[in-house]
Amino acid sequence: MSENAIAEMIENIEPPEVKLTAPELAEITETSDIPKTIWLVVAKNRRVNRDWEALIQRNPENARRCYKDLCIAPMTRQPRRVFPLKGKKYQGVWEYEVTGGDRVFYIPDETQLKVVVFYAGKHIQPAPTP
């Protein structure tokens, strides 16, 4: 097994969750219309966080809006933008359309007020599984 394959395996395993890199934005709690409950947004692993950072570079404004929405109301539907996926294998999975070609797939956990992002990047068919 090559060093690159081993490094990639380790990168996808450790750590199991990484705090998602926050885009440059004003303090979320400063605006009065935002609830006091802020969700913790984490990446499933470092690879996902790296893909998220690339998404920030490509579309900074849209990534800011996505991050803010995930922190404040990850389970609020927005027509054609934010919605839960259908089907057994996607139970509990939500999709966020960042741009026409970029998506973020995540699983919100209401009990822990935590969002686990397991995919960030180009829109792919079929949707990735967690």
C-alpha angles and dihedrals in degrees: 000000000000124000090245092055091049092047091050091050091051091046092054093047105041124089101016091211131019125190105256113249107257116227118232104282141143117264107292093215094056097081116083097219093062119095119242091241110095119185121222109240116205135173118235089234142339093277091059090048090051090051089049090052089052089052089052089053093050098043112012098169095048091045090053091052091047093049092047092050091049091051095048111028114359093163098050111111118230112189111256090351111064124020144136117260121242128233138058097275090052097050108150094005121131130194126214117195103215093175135345089277104028129074140181118207117197146161117226118209110203095189094057096029087233133137118204112201110204099172135027121170146056118007108262132186123252100031114252117258120233 
